[in-house]
Amino acid sequence: MPTPTTWQKSSYSGGGDGADCIELAVQDGTVILRESDAPDVVVTTTPAKLRAFILGVKAGEFDHLADA
């Protein structure tokens, strides 16, 4: 029997009903992501690609998308 997935969300997601959150987990070495309001839609990536994305976010490479 597979172990259940433990999803983690950012503390910046706020409280309340948990809507509008991105949740992440690791499953068999693959990073999986989902939106809390659409939990059946799951995106997969590698830890290296997620790290590159997070570094880009921290460097402000995607700030222009938040202003859209």
Biopython code that builds the backbone (N, CA, C, O; Angstrom):
import numpy as np
from Bio.PDB.StructureBuilder import StructureBuilder

atoms = [
    (1, "MET", "N", (0.856, -1.178, 0.000)),
    (1, "MET", "CA", (0.000, 0.000, 0.000)),
    (1, "MET", "C", (0.901, 1.240, 0.000)),
    (1, "MET", "O", (1.811, 1.331, 0.824)),
    (2, "PRO", "N", (0.665, 2.205, -0.916)),
    (2, "PRO", "CA", (1.487, 3.416, -0.933)),
    (2, "PRO", "C", (1.234, 4.284, 0.290)),
    (2, "PRO", "O", (0.136, 4.298, 0.846)),
    (3, "THR", "N", (2.272, 5.005, 0.699)),
    (3, "THR", "CA", (2.101, 5.905, 1.829)),
    (3, "THR", "C", (1.333, 7.142, 1.380)),
    (3, "THR", "O", (1.479, 7.574, 0.237)),
    (4, "PRO", "N", (0.530, 7.711, 2.249)),
    (4, "PRO", "CA", (-0.234, 8.908, 1.877)),
    (4, "PRO", "C", (0.709, 10.098, 1.651)),
    (4, "PRO", "O", (1.757, 10.209, 2.286)),
    (5, "THR", "N", (0.314, 10.965, 0.749)),
    (5, "THR", "CA", (1.091, 12.148, 0.426)),
    (5, "THR", "C", (0.848, 13.215, 1.482)),
    (5, "THR", "O", (-0.295, 13.505, 1.836)),
    (6, "THR", "N", (1.932, 13.796, 1.982)),
    (6, "THR", "CA", (1.837, 14.888, 2.938)),
    (6, "THR", "C", (2.072, 16.189, 2.194)),
    (6, "THR", "O", (3.199, 16.483, 1.798)),
    (7, "TRP", "N", (1.030, 16.964, 2.002)),
    (7, "TRP", "CA", (1.107, 18.231, 1.287)),
    (7, "TRP", "C", (1.548, 19.336, 2.227)),
    (7, "TRP", "O", (1.177, 19.347, 3.401)),
    (8, "GLN", "N", (2.343, 20.266, 1.711)),
    (8, "GLN", "CA", (2.814, 21.411, 2.488)),
    (8, "GLN", "C", (2.452, 22.683, 1.746)),
    (8, "GLN", "O", (2.595, 22.758, 0.525)),
    (9, "LYS", "N", (1.982, 23.684, 2.482)),
    (9, "LYS", "CA", (1.702, 24.982, 1.868)),
    (9, "LYS", "C", (2.508, 26.050, 2.582)),
    (9, "LYS", "O", (2.959, 25.857, 3.712)),
    (10, "SER", "N", (2.680, 27.157, 1.923)),
    (10, "SER", "CA", (3.442, 28.260, 2.490)),
    (10, "SER", "C", (2.701, 28.900, 3.650)),
    (10, "SER", "O", (1.472, 28.960, 3.662)),
    (11, "SER", "N", (3.454, 29.372, 4.613)),
    (11, "SER", "CA", (2.840, 30.112, 5.713)),
    (11, "SER", "C", (2.293, 31.444, 5.220)),
    (11, "SER", "O", (1.482, 32.064, 5.908)),
    (12, "TYR", "N", (2.718, 31.898, 4.043)),
    (12, "TYR", "CA", (2.201, 33.136, 3.454)),
    (12, "TYR", "C", (0.810, 32.943, 2.844)),
    (12, "TYR", "O", (0.171, 33.916, 2.445)),
    (13, "SER", "N", (0.342, 31.701, 2.770)),
    (13, "SER", "CA", (-0.971, 31.432, 2.191)),
    (13, "SER", "C", (-2.107, 31.935, 3.061)),
    (13, "SER", "O", (-3.233, 32.078, 2.586)),
    (14, "GLY", "N", (-1.832, 32.201, 4.313)),
    (14, "GLY", "CA", (-2.865, 32.701, 5.213)),
    (14, "GLY", "C", (-3.687, 31.578, 5.798)),
    (14, "GLY", "O", (-3.481, 30.402, 5.499)),
    (15, "GLY", "N", (-4.613, 31.967, 6.630)),
    (15, "GLY", "CA", (-5.467, 30.981, 7.290)),
    (15, "GLY", "C", (-6.782, 30.839, 6.561)),
    (15, "GLY", "O", (-6.844, 30.937, 5.335)),
    (16, "GLY", "N", (-7.797, 30.616, 7.300)),
    (16, "GLY", "CA", (-9.139, 30.511, 6.727)),
    (16, "GLY", "C", (-9.400, 29.154, 6.116)),
    (16, "GLY", "O", (-8.976, 28.124, 6.640)),
    (17, "ASP", "N", (-10.113, 29.168, 4.984)),
    (17, "ASP", "CA", (-10.553, 27.923, 4.372)),
    (17, "ASP", "C", (-9.478, 27.221, 3.566)),
    (17, "ASP", "O", (-9.716, 26.113, 3.084)),
    (18, "GLY", "N", (-8.285, 27.826, 3.394)),
    (18, "GLY", "CA", (-7.210, 27.181, 2.655)),
    (18, "GLY", "C", (-7.297, 27.360, 1.159)),
    (18, "GLY", "O", (-6.509, 26.757, 0.429)),
    (19, "ALA", "N", (-8.223, 28.164, 0.672)),
    (19, "ALA", "CA", (-8.322, 28.404, -0.761)),
    (19, "ALA", "C", (-7.161, 29.276, -1.213)),
    (19, "ALA", "O", (-6.518, 29.936, -0.398)),
    (20, "ASP", "N", (-6.899, 29.275, -2.492)),
    (20, "ASP", "CA", (-5.845, 30.095, -3.096)),
    (20, "ASP", "C", (-4.465, 29.738, -2.584)),
    (20, "ASP", "O", (-3.641, 30.629, -2.377)),
    (21, "CYS", "N", (-4.191, 28.473, -2.375)),
    (21, "CYS", "CA", (-2.888, 28.036, -1.903)),
    (21, "CYS", "C", (-2.259, 27.078, -2.911)),
    (21, "CYS", "O", (-2.946, 26.267, -3.532)),
    (22, "ILE", "N", (-0.958, 27.188, -3.057)),
    (22, "ILE", "CA", (-0.205, 26.189, -3.797)),
    (22, "ILE", "C", (0.379, 25.243, -2.759)),
    (22, "ILE", "O", (0.990, 25.676, -1.782)),
    (23, "GLU", "N", (0.188, 23.962, -2.979)),
    (23, "GLU", "CA", (0.681, 22.955, -2.054)),
    (23, "GLU", "C", (1.729, 22.105, -2.766)),
    (23, "GLU", "O", (1.589, 21.806, -3.952)),
    (24, "LEU", "N", (2.771, 21.719, -2.046)),
    (24, "LEU", "CA", (3.843, 20.909, -2.599)),
    (24, "LEU", "C", (4.047, 19.662, -1.767)),
    (24, "LEU", "O", (3.751, 19.635, -0.572)),
    (25, "ALA", "N", (4.559, 18.627, -2.420)),
    (25, "ALA", "CA", (4.921, 17.392, -1.735)),
    (25, "ALA", "C", (6.001, 16.702, -2.565)),
    (25, "ALA", "O", (6.235, 17.063, -3.718)),
    (26, "VAL", "N", (6.644, 15.725, -1.978)),
    (26, "VAL", "CA", (7.617, 14.899, -2.699)),
    (26, "VAL", "C", (7.082, 13.482, -2.695)),
    (26, "VAL", "O", (6.665, 12.953, -1.665)),
    (27, "GLN", "N", (7.105, 12.878, -3.877)),
    (27, "GLN", "CA", (6.595, 11.518, -4.020)),
    (27, "GLN", "C", (7.571, 10.752, -4.907)),
    (27, "GLN", "O", (7.720, 11.070, -6.086)),
    (28, "ASP", "N", (8.224, 9.760, -4.352)),
    (28, "ASP", "CA", (9.203, 8.953, -5.090)),
    (28, "ASP", "C", (10.276, 9.811, -5.753)),
    (28, "ASP", "O", (10.683, 9.524, -6.879)),
    (29, "GLY", "N", (10.743, 10.868, -5.066)),
    (29, "GLY", "CA", (11.801, 11.720, -5.582)),
    (29, "GLY", "C", (11.344, 12.790, -6.556)),
    (29, "GLY", "O", (12.158, 13.583, -7.028)),
    (30, "THR", "N", (10.064, 12.826, -6.862)),
    (30, "THR", "CA", (9.495, 13.823, -7.761)),
    (30, "THR", "C", (8.724, 14.853, -6.945)),
    (30, "THR", "O", (7.991, 14.498, -6.022)),
    (31, "VAL", "N", (8.888, 16.119, -7.282)),
    (31, "VAL", "CA", (8.137, 17.178, -6.614)),
    (31, "VAL", "C", (6.773, 17.275, -7.290)),
    (31, "VAL", "O", (6.688, 17.347, -8.516)),
    (32, "ILE", "N", (5.718, 17.276, -6.498)),
    (32, "ILE", "CA", (4.369, 17.414, -7.034)),
    (32, "ILE", "C", (3.741, 18.676, -6.454)),
    (32, "ILE", "O", (3.926, 18.998, -5.281)),
    (33, "LEU", "N", (2.992, 19.386, -7.305)),
    (33, "LEU", "CA", (2.355, 20.642, -6.914)),
    (33, "LEU", "C", (0.890, 20.584, -7.282)),
    (33, "LEU", "O", (0.505, 19.933, -8.253)),
    (34, "ARG", "N", (0.073, 21.270, -6.497)),
    (34, "ARG", "CA", (-1.347, 21.386, -6.810)),
    (34, "ARG", "C", (-1.876, 22.684, -6.208)),
    (34, "ARG", "O", (-1.264, 23.267, -5.313)),
    (35, "GLU", "N", (-3.013, 23.118, -6.713)),
    (35, "GLU", "CA", (-3.740, 24.239, -6.114)),
    (35, "GLU", "C", (-4.742, 23.655, -5.134)),
    (35, "GLU", "O", (-5.366, 22.631, -5.409)),
    (36, "SER", "N", (-4.894, 24.303, -4.003)),
    (36, "SER", "CA", (-5.788, 23.755, -2.984)),
    (36, "SER", "C", (-7.239, 23.713, -3.439)),
    (36, "SER", "O", (-8.008, 22.869, -2.978)),
    (37, "ASP", "N", (-7.624, 24.617, -4.342)),
    (37, "ASP", "CA", (-9.017, 24.612, -4.801)),
    (37, "ASP", "C", (-9.243, 23.677, -5.992)),
    (37, "ASP", "O", (-10.373, 23.547, -6.465)),
    (38, "ALA", "N", (-8.174, 23.019, -6.487)),
    (38, "ALA", "CA", (-8.295, 22.018, -7.561)),
    (38, "ALA", "C", (-7.332, 20.869, -7.247)),
    (38, "ALA", "O", (-6.384, 20.640, -7.998)),
    (39, "PRO", "N", (-7.565, 20.146, -6.149)),
    (39, "PRO", "CA", (-6.598, 19.152, -5.689)),
    (39, "PRO", "C", (-6.390, 17.957, -6.619)),
    (39, "PRO", "O", (-5.412, 17.226, -6.463)),
    (40, "ASP", "N", (-7.271, 17.747, -7.566)),
    (40, "ASP", "CA", (-7.111, 16.624, -8.492)),
    (40, "ASP", "C", (-6.172, 16.950, -9.648)),
    (40, "ASP", "O", (-5.758, 16.047, -10.376)),
    (41, "VAL", "N", (-5.830, 18.220, -9.829)),
    (41, "VAL", "CA", (-4.906, 18.635, -10.888)),
    (41, "VAL", "C", (-3.524, 18.754, -10.266)),
    (41, "VAL", "O", (-3.285, 19.626, -9.430)),
    (42, "VAL", "N", (-2.615, 17.877, -10.674)),
    (42, "VAL", "CA", (-1.280, 17.815, -10.088)),
    (42, "VAL", "C", (-0.237, 18.025, -11.178)),
    (42, "VAL", "O", (-0.320, 17.430, -12.252)),
    (43, "VAL", "N", (0.744, 18.875, -10.893)),
    (43, "VAL", "CA", (1.863, 19.138, -11.788)),
    (43, "VAL", "C", (3.106, 18.520, -11.158)),
    (43, "VAL", "O", (3.287, 18.583, -9.943)),
    (44, "THR", "N", (3.959, 17.923, -11.983)),
    (44, "THR", "CA", (5.180, 17.319, -11.464)),
    (44, "THR", "C", (6.400, 18.038, -12.014)),
    (44, "THR", "O", (6.363, 18.611, -13.103)),
    (45, "THR", "N", (7.482, 17.999, -11.244)),
    (45, "THR", "CA", (8.757, 18.561, -11.666)),
    (45, "THR", "C", (9.868, 17.868, -10.886)),
    (45, "THR", "O", (9.610, 17.024, -10.028)),
    (46, "THR", "N", (11.095, 18.235, -11.196)),
    (46, "THR", "CA", (12.230, 17.677, -10.480)),
    (46, "THR", "C", (12.659, 18.646, -9.380)),
    (46, "THR", "O", (12.366, 19.839, -9.462)),
    (47, "PRO", "N", (13.345, 18.153, -8.362)),
    (47, "PRO", "CA", (13.857, 19.072, -7.340)),
    (47, "PRO", "C", (14.776, 20.148, -7.933)),
    (47, "PRO", "O", (14.740, 21.292, -7.479)),
    (48, "ALA", "N", (15.588, 19.816, -8.923)),
    (48, "ALA", "CA", (16.499, 20.795, -9.535)),
    (48, "ALA", "C", (15.729, 21.902, -10.250)),
    (48, "ALA", "O", (16.095, 23.073, -10.145)),
    (49, "LYS", "N", (14.685, 21.555, -10.964)),
    (49, "LYS", "CA", (13.887, 22.569, -11.671)),
    (49, "LYS", "C", (13.119, 23.438, -10.683)),
    (49, "LYS", "O", (12.994, 24.645, -10.892)),
    (50, "LEU", "N", (12.605, 22.846, -9.616)),
    (50, "LEU", "CA", (11.917, 23.645, -8.598)),
    (50, "LEU", "C", (12.891, 24.611, -7.939)),
    (50, "LEU", "O", (12.549, 25.767, -7.690)),
    (51, "ARG", "N", (14.098, 24.144, -7.656)),
    (51, "ARG", "CA", (15.117, 25.019, -7.062)),
    (51, "ARG", "C", (15.422, 26.190, -7.976)),
    (51, "ARG", "O", (15.501, 27.327, -7.510)),
    (52, "ALA", "N", (15.596, 25.938, -9.280)),
    (52, "ALA", "CA", (15.868, 27.014, -10.235)),
    (52, "ALA", "C", (14.716, 28.019, -10.263)),
    (52, "ALA", "O", (14.945, 29.226, -10.325)),
    (53, "PHE", "N", (13.488, 27.525, -10.218)),
    (53, "PHE", "CA", (12.322, 28.408, -10.203)),
    (53, "PHE", "C", (12.302, 29.257, -8.937)),
    (53, "PHE", "O", (12.092, 30.468, -9.009)),
    (54, "ILE", "N", (12.517, 28.642, -7.787)),
    (54, "ILE", "CA", (12.498, 29.388, -6.528)),
    (54, "ILE", "C", (13.586, 30.449, -6.509)),
    (54, "ILE", "O", (13.351, 31.567, -6.052)),
    (55, "LEU", "N", (14.773, 30.113, -7.001)),
    (55, "LEU", "CA", (15.848, 31.109, -7.066)),
    (55, "LEU", "C", (15.456, 32.269, -7.978)),
    (55, "LEU", "O", (15.766, 33.423, -7.682)),
    (56, "GLY", "N", (14.772, 31.966, -9.091)),
    (56, "GLY", "CA", (14.285, 33.020, -9.984)),
    (56, "GLY", "C", (13.250, 33.905, -9.317)),
    (56, "GLY", "O", (13.254, 35.122, -9.500)),
    (57, "VAL", "N", (12.363, 33.295, -8.542)),
    (57, "VAL", "CA", (11.360, 34.074, -7.803)),
    (57, "VAL", "C", (12.050, 34.993, -6.802)),
    (57, "VAL", "O", (11.724, 36.176, -6.708)),
    (58, "LYS", "N", (12.997, 34.450, -6.061)),
    (58, "LYS", "CA", (13.720, 35.251, -5.076)),
    (58, "LYS", "C", (14.488, 36.399, -5.721)),
    (58, "LYS", "O", (14.654, 37.458, -5.115)),
    (59, "ALA", "N", (14.958, 36.188, -6.956)),
    (59, "ALA", "CA", (15.718, 37.218, -7.661)),
    (59, "ALA", "C", (14.817, 38.244, -8.340)),
    (59, "ALA", "O", (15.308, 39.213, -8.918)),
    (60, "GLY", "N", (13.495, 38.036, -8.271)),
    (60, "GLY", "CA", (12.561, 39.000, -8.845)),
    (60, "GLY", "C", (12.267, 38.808, -10.327)),
    (60, "GLY", "O", (11.670, 39.682, -10.955)),
    (61, "GLU", "N", (12.680, 37.672, -10.894)),
    (61, "GLU", "CA", (12.489, 37.435, -12.326)),
    (61, "GLU", "C", (11.025, 37.364, -12.754)),
    (61, "GLU", "O", (10.720, 37.533, -13.935)),
    (62, "PHE", "N", (10.133, 37.122, -11.830)),
    (62, "PHE", "CA", (8.724, 36.945, -12.172)),
    (62, "PHE", "C", (7.833, 38.032, -11.581)),
    (62, "PHE", "O", (6.608, 37.927, -11.635)),
    (63, "ASP", "N", (8.435, 39.066, -11.022)),
    (63, "ASP", "CA", (7.659, 40.135, -10.386)),
    (63, "ASP", "C", (6.654, 40.764, -11.337)),
    (63, "ASP", "O", (5.564, 41.149, -10.914)),
    (64, "HIS", "N", (6.998, 40.872, -12.603)),
    (64, "HIS", "CA", (6.095, 41.498, -13.572)),
    (64, "HIS", "C", (4.795, 40.719, -13.738)),
    (64, "HIS", "O", (3.780, 41.295, -14.129)),
    (65, "LEU", "N", (4.808, 39.433, -13.452)),
    (65, "LEU", "CA", (3.599, 38.614, -13.574)),
    (65, "LEU", "C", (2.624, 38.900, -12.426)),
    (65, "LEU", "O", (1.415, 38.738, -12.588)),
    (66, "ALA", "N", (3.131, 39.316, -11.296)),
    (66, "ALA", "CA", (2.271, 39.611, -10.152)),
    (66, "ALA", "C", (1.522, 40.931, -10.332)),
    (66, "ALA", "O", (0.536, 41.189, -9.641)),
    (67, "ASP", "N", (1.987, 41.757, -11.252)),
    (67, "ASP", "CA", (1.347, 43.051, -11.506)),
    (67, "ASP", "C", (0.294, 42.966, -12.585)),
    (67, "ASP", "O", (-0.379, 43.957, -12.870)),
    (68, "ALA", "N", (0.134, 41.798, -13.195)),
    (68, "ALA", "CA", (-0.801, 41.655, -14.315)),
    (68, "ALA", "C", (-2.241, 41.708, -13.857)),
    (68, "ALA", "O", (-3.154, 41.602, -14.677)),
]
sb = StructureBuilder()
sb.init_structure("model")
sb.init_model(0)
sb.init_chain("A")
sb.init_seg("    ")
for serial, (resi, resn, name, xyz) in enumerate(atoms, 1):
    if name == "N":
        sb.init_residue(resn, " ", resi, " ")
    sb.init_atom(name, np.array(xyz, "f"), 0.0, 1.0, " ", f" {name:<3s}", serial, name[0])
structure = sb.get_structure()
